[in-house]
Amino acid sequence: MGKKSGRQAQPRGSRNGYDSDDASASFCGSVASNDTDRSMDVDTNDELTQEEAFHEHIEALLEKRTTTRVTALKKIEALLVQYIPLDLLMDKYDKATLSPRANQLIGSADTLQSNVLHILRRPSIAEGVLGAQVLALMALIMGENEDGFYNQIKGPLHLLIKSETQSSEVRAMALQALGTVCFICSSDEEDTHAVMAACEAHLGDASSALAVAALDTWGCLASTLPSAYLVDDPFLTTQMEVFLQLLEHADVEVRSSAGENIALLFEALATAHVVYPDRDVIAAQLLALSKDSSKKTSKRDRKEQRSVFRDVHKTVADDVSPSVTFTFQHEVLRFQDWCTLKQYATLKKWLHVGFQEHLKYNNTVRGLLDLPLTSEEQSRVEKRDTLAKNSGARKQQSEVMKDQRQRRMNQKNLFLADY
């Protein structure tokens, strides 16, 4: 589906501190550092190339031991987060350029997609969470108009979402993955409506994790629809009523996600030049949340809530949307409406520490962020050279780091010369 934006909205503000241009510096910094705790060692075996490691992990998904499969899923997720070239993911590379070991592994391993879907038939909690993450990351690399991929994964993910025997963590991750694959790969608007309906079934779920997943997924998919659809009754009235009720939820994440969806709907109303009858009442409720000082919630939650609802209130009361701008390697990223911010939040959720890598090489991500596309061949070569353990660039980098460490040690030991 690519970047499915249903409308052009006016400038605005948003969640997690993006309520002004002054916040852009810290917002940009968070792309590189906020999720470092989720990074992991991709591969510690210097003898394996990226291709060999990737296909060994795919082959390990067929092992009987659960811990082995979980470890393989973790390593595959880490590789995808740091970006796997599309030709490697889709098995469309020139096998003559690969090592004999890589070709042997490729010939003996099933595809990543089929192995993950096999695991998701009866997954453990870790397998369910990681398997859904891997499918979402695959979609971010494969790109738009991959309806076949969406059609193959939607059935298994729907079963996980509906299964009451599965943990809320697995169901929430499956719902978000389904929404992301639909957002990226599906070209059929009916798929969008179907996933949004699945989200609506869980908006009032007792599990906060599942409710937040439903709200965020709904918002991302709604950002792709025309304003005329979003503001049409009874759709608008029904959704607005549900979101307003969720503003009183005990969990701050649920309240914040509901508030952002309300802002998204009011942005659509402004674009369509439609006046909502209870606008002033809703604006007053949002203003109160932006100034909440209740001791029932933690200081951190109060700070997050105030930041989110200041931006939401501006949109509802004054038709002012958040505006965030930051630079990345001489390129400018701009988010000037709730639509693009909801889509950015979806990308950031899956990519976390690998976001900058995908900005460099992944044309799907670059297209969603309105950046000029990069040469696929250049991206493939540069990325392979960067990640290969035995590449010249990696060896040169290691030598530079050794020299730097040696110079620091020499400086520390200078004082010994005086004795």
C-alpha positions in Angstrom: 0.0 0.0 0.0 3.0 2.3 0.6 2.3 5.6 2.0 -1.5 5.7 2.1 -2.3 9.3 3.0 -5.9 10.2 2.7 -5.6 13.9 3.0 -3.4 17.0 3.5 -3.8 18.4 7.0 -2.6 21.6 8.6 0.5 21.9 10.8 0.2 20.4 14.3 1.8 18.9 17.5 2.1 15.5 19.1 3.0 12.8 21.6 6.3 12.1 23.3 7.4 15.7 23.4 6.9 16.8 19.8 4.7 19.8 20.7 7.1 22.5 19.2 10.0 22.9 16.9 12.2 23.4 19.9 11.6 19.7 20.7 13.1 18.6 17.4 16.6 18.2 18.7 15.8 15.8 21.5 13.2 14.1 19.2 15.9 13.5 16.6 18.3 12.2 19.3 15.8 9.7 20.5 15.9 8.0 17.1 19.5 7.0 17.7 19.6 6.3 21.4 16.2 5.8 23.1 16.0 2.1 22.4 19.6 1.0 22.9 18.5 -1.6 25.5 16.7 -3.5 22.8 19.9 -3.9 20.6 21.4 -7.3 20.4 24.5 -9.0 19.1 23.6 -10.0 15.5 26.4 -12.6 15.1 29.6 -13.2 17.0 31.0 -15.7 14.5 33.5 -13.8 12.3 33.6 -16.7 9.8 30.0 -16.2 8.7 28.9 -13.6 6.2 25.6 -11.8 6.6 24.0 -14.2 4.0 25.3 -17.3 5.8 24.2 -16.1 9.2 20.8 -15.1 8.0 20.1 -18.5 6.4 21.5 -20.5 9.3 19.0 -18.7 11.6 16.2 -19.5 9.1 17.2 -23.1 9.1 17.3 -23.1 13.0 13.6 -22.2 13.0 12.9 -25.8 12.0 14.6 -27.2 15.2 12.4 -29.0 17.8 13.9 -27.3 20.8 11.9 -24.1 21.7 14.9 -22.3 23.0 16.8 -22.8 19.8 13.9 -21.4 17.8 13.5 -18.4 20.1 17.2 -17.7 19.8 17.0 -17.9 16.0 14.0 -15.6 15.9 15.9 -13.1 18.1 18.9 -13.1 15.7 16.7 -12.8 12.6 14.8 -9.9 14.2 18.1 -8.2 15.0 19.3 -8.6 11.4 16.0 -7.2 10.0 16.1 -4.3 12.4 19.6 -3.4 11.1 18.2 -3.9 7.5 18.5 -6.9 5.3 18.8 -6.1 1.5 15.6 -6.9 -0.3 17.4 -9.2 -2.7 18.6 -11.3 0.2 15.2 -11.4 1.9 13.4 -12.3 -1.3 16.0 -14.8 -2.5 16.5 -12.8 -5.7 20.3 -12.3 -5.5 22.9 -13.7 -7.7 24.0 -17.0 -6.1 27.3 -16.9 -8.0 28.4 -14.0 -5.7 27.8 -16.0 -2.5 30.1 -18.4 -0.8 29.6 -22.2 -1.1 28.5 -22.3 2.5 25.8 -19.7 1.9 24.5 -21.5 -1.2 24.4 -24.8 0.7 22.3 -23.2 3.4 20.0 -21.5 1.0 19.3 -24.8 -0.8 18.4 -26.6 2.5 16.4 -24.0 4.2 12.7 -23.2 3.8 11.7 -19.6 3.3 11.6 -17.3 6.4 7.9 -16.6 5.9 6.8 -20.2 5.9 9.0 -21.1 8.8 7.7 -18.2 10.9 4.1 -19.0 10.0 4.7 -22.6 11.0 5.9 -21.5 14.4 2.9 -19.2 14.9 0.4 -22.1 14.6 1.1 -23.0 18.3 3.7 -20.6 19.6 5.1 -20.0 23.0 4.8 -16.4 24.3 8.3 -15.6 23.1 7.8 -17.2 19.8 4.5 -15.4 19.3 5.9 -12.0 20.0 9.1 -12.5 18.0 7.3 -14.1 15.1 4.9 -11.2 14.7 7.8 -8.8 14.9 9.6 -10.6 12.1 6.6 -10.5 9.8 6.2 -6.8 10.4 9.9 -6.1 9.7 9.7 -8.2 6.5 6.8 -6.0 5.3 8.9 -2.8 5.9 11.6 -4.2 3.7 9.4 -5.8 1.0 7.4 -2.6 0.5 4.1 -1.8 -1.2 1.9 -3.9 -3.5 2.8 -7.2 -1.8 -0.8 -8.3 -1.5 0.3 -12.0 -1.7 2.4 -11.6 1.5 -0.5 -9.9 3.3 -3.0 -12.6 2.2 -0.7 -15.3 3.5 -0.1 -13.9 6.9 -3.5 -12.4 7.8 -5.1 -15.8 8.6 -2.6 -17.0 11.1 -2.4 -13.5 12.8 -6.1 -13.2 13.0 -6.2 -16.6 14.8 -3.7 -15.4 17.3 -5.6 -12.2 17.9 -8.9 -14.0 18.5 -7.4 -16.8 20.7 -8.4 -16.3 24.3 -5.8 -18.9 25.3 -3.0 -16.7 24.1 -1.4 -14.1 26.3 -2.4 -10.5 25.8 1.2 -9.7 24.9 1.1 -12.1 21.9 -2.3 -11.0 20.8 -1.3 -7.3 21.0 1.9 -7.9 18.9 -0.1 -9.9 16.4 -2.6 -7.1 16.0 0.1 -4.5 15.5 1.9 -6.7 13.0 -1.3 -7.4 11.0 -2.0 -3.6 10.9 1.6 -2.8 9.8 1.6 -5.5 7.0 -1.7 -4.2 5.8 -0.5 -0.6 5.9 2.6 -1.4 4.0 1.8 -4.2 1.6 -1.9 -4.3 0.9 -3.3 -2.3 -2.0 -6.9 -3.0 -1.2 -8.8 -0.5 1.0 -11.2 -3.2 2.1 -8.2 -4.8 3.9 -7.8 -1.6 5.8 -11.4 -1.5 6.8 -11.3 -5.2 7.9 -8.2 -4.6 10.2 -9.7 -1.4 11.6 -12.8 -3.5 12.5 -10.6 -6.0 14.2 -9.1 -3.2 16.2 -12.5 -1.8 17.2 -13.4 -5.1 18.7 -10.5 -4.7 21.2 -10.7 -1.0 22.1 -12.3 -1.7 25.4 -10.3 -4.8 26.2 -9.4 -5.5 29.8 -5.8 -5.8 28.8 -4.2 -2.3 28.5 -1.5 -3.7 26.1 -4.2 -5.0 23.7 -6.2 -1.8 24.0 -3.2 0.3 23.2 -2.2 -1.9 20.3 -5.8 -1.6 18.9 -5.8 2.2 19.3 -2.4 2.7 17.7 -3.1 0.3 14.8 -6.5 1.9 14.2 -4.9 5.4 14.1 -2.1 4.3 11.7 -4.6 2.8 9.3 -7.1 5.7 9.7 -4.4 8.0 8.6 -4.5 6.5 5.2 -8.2 7.0 4.5 -9.9 10.0 2.9 -11.2 12.7 5.3 -14.7 12.2 3.8 -14.8 8.7 5.1 -13.6 9.6 8.6 -16.1 12.4 9.1 -19.1 10.5 7.7 -21.9 9.5 10.1 -22.4 7.0 11.8 -18.7 6.2 11.6 -17.5 9.4 13.1 -20.1 9.5 15.9 -19.5 5.9 16.9 -15.7 6.2 17.0 -15.7 9.6 18.8 -17.9 8.2 21.5 -15.6 5.2 22.1 -12.4 7.4 22.2 -14.0 9.9 24.6 -14.9 7.1 27.0 -11.3 5.8 26.9 -10.1 9.2 28.1 -11.2 8.1 31.5 -9.2 4.8 31.4 -6.9 4.1 34.3 -3.9 3.5 32.0 -2.1 6.6 30.7 -1.1 4.9 27.5 -4.7 4.1 26.7 -5.8 7.7 27.4 -3.0 9.1 25.3 -3.6 6.8 22.3 -7.3 7.6 22.5 -6.5 11.3 22.6 -4.3 11.1 19.5 -7.1 9.4 17.6 -9.5 12.1 18.6 -7.1 14.7 17.3 -6.8 12.7 14.0 -10.5 12.8 13.6 -10.7 16.5 14.3 -7.9 17.1 11.8 -10.1 15.3 9.2 -13.0 17.5 10.2 -11.0 20.6 9.6 -9.8 19.3 6.3 -13.4 18.5 5.2 -14.6 21.9 6.6 -17.1 20.2 9.0 -17.9 21.6 12.4 -18.4 19.0 15.2 -21.3 20.0 17.5 -19.7 19.2 20.8 -16.3 20.6 20.0 -16.1 23.1 22.9 -17.1 20.4 25.4 -14.5 18.0 24.2 -11.9 20.8 24.1 -12.6 21.6 27.7 -12.2 17.9 28.7 -8.9 17.7 26.8 -7.6 20.9 28.4 -8.3 19.4 31.9 -6.2 16.3 31.0 -3.4 18.6 29.8 -3.3 20.2 33.2 -4.0 17.1 35.3 -2.1 17.2 38.7 -3.8 14.1 40.3 -1.5 12.3 42.7 -3.2 9.0 41.7 -0.8 8.7 38.8 3.0 8.8 38.8 5.0 11.9 38.1 6.2 10.4 34.9 2.7 9.4 33.7 1.4 12.9 34.5 4.3 14.5 32.5 3.5 12.2 29.5 -0.2 12.9 29.6 0.3 16.6 29.8 2.6 16.6 26.8 0.2 14.5 24.7 -2.9 16.4 25.6 -1.4 19.9 25.1 -1.0 18.9 21.4 -4.4 17.2 21.2 -6.1 20.2 22.7 -4.5 22.6 20.3 -5.9 20.5 17.4 -9.4 20.2 18.7 -9.7 23.8 20.0 -7.8 25.8 17.4 -7.2 23.4 14.4 -3.5 23.6 15.1 -1.5 20.4 14.4 2.0 19.5 15.7 4.9 20.4 13.5 8.2 18.6 13.9 11.3 19.0 11.8 14.8 17.5 12.1 17.7 16.6 9.9 19.3 13.3 9.1 22.6 13.4 7.1 21.8 16.6 5.4 18.2 15.5 4.7 15.2 17.1 6.3 12.3 15.1 7.9 9.1 17.0 8.5 6.0 15.8 10.3 3.2 18.4 10.0 0.0 16.5 10.7 -1.3 13.7 12.8 -1.3 11.4 9.8 2.4 11.5 9.2 3.1 11.3 13.0 1.0 8.2 13.4 2.8 6.6 10.5 6.2 7.6 11.9 5.3 6.2 15.3 4.6 2.8 13.6 7.9 2.8 11.8 9.8 3.8 15.0 8.1 1.1 17.0 9.4 -1.7 14.8 12.8 -0.3 13.8 13.9 1.3 17.1 17.8 1.2 17.1 17.9 0.4 13.4 15.8 3.4 12.3 18.9 5.3 10.9 20.0 2.2 9.0 16.7 2.0 7.3 16.7 5.7 6.5 20.0 5.1 4.7 19.1 2.0 2.7 15.4 1.1 2.8 13.3 2.7 0.1 10.1 1.7 1.7 10.9 3.7 4.8 12.3 6.6 2.7 9.1 6.7 0.6 6.9 6.8 3.6 8.8 9.7 5.0 8.8 11.6 1.6 12.6 11.2 1.2 14.1 10.7 -2.3 14.7 7.0 -3.1 18.2 5.7 -3.0 19.8 3.3 -5.6 18.9 -0.3 -4.7 22.2 -1.6 -6.1 24.2 1.1 -4.1 22.2 0.3 -1.0 22.9 -3.5 -1.4 26.6 -3.1 -1.9 27.1 -0.5 0.8 25.1 -2.4 3.4 26.8 -5.7 2.6 30.2 -4.0 2.9 29.2 -2.5 6.2 28.0 -5.6 7.8 30.3 -8.3 6.4 32.6 -9.5 9.2 35.5 -10.0 6.7 35.0 -6.9 4.6 37.7 -4.4 4.1 35.7 -1.6 5.6 35.1 -3.6 8.8 38.9 -4.5 9.0 39.9 -0.9 8.5 37.4 0.2 11.2 38.9 -2.3 13.6 42.4 -1.0 13.0 41.3 2.6 13.6 39.6 1.6 16.8 42.8 -0.2 18.0 44.9 2.8 17.2 42.5 5.1 19.1 42.5 2.8 22.2 46.3 2.6 22.1 46.6 6.4 22.0 44.3 6.7 25.0 46.3 4.2 26.9 49.5 6.0 26.1 48.1 9.3 27.3 47.0 7.7 30.6 50.5 6.3 31.2 52.3 9.6 30.4 52.6 10.5 34.1 54.8 7.4 34.7 57.6 9.0 32.8 58.1 11.5 35.6 59.1 8.8 38.1 
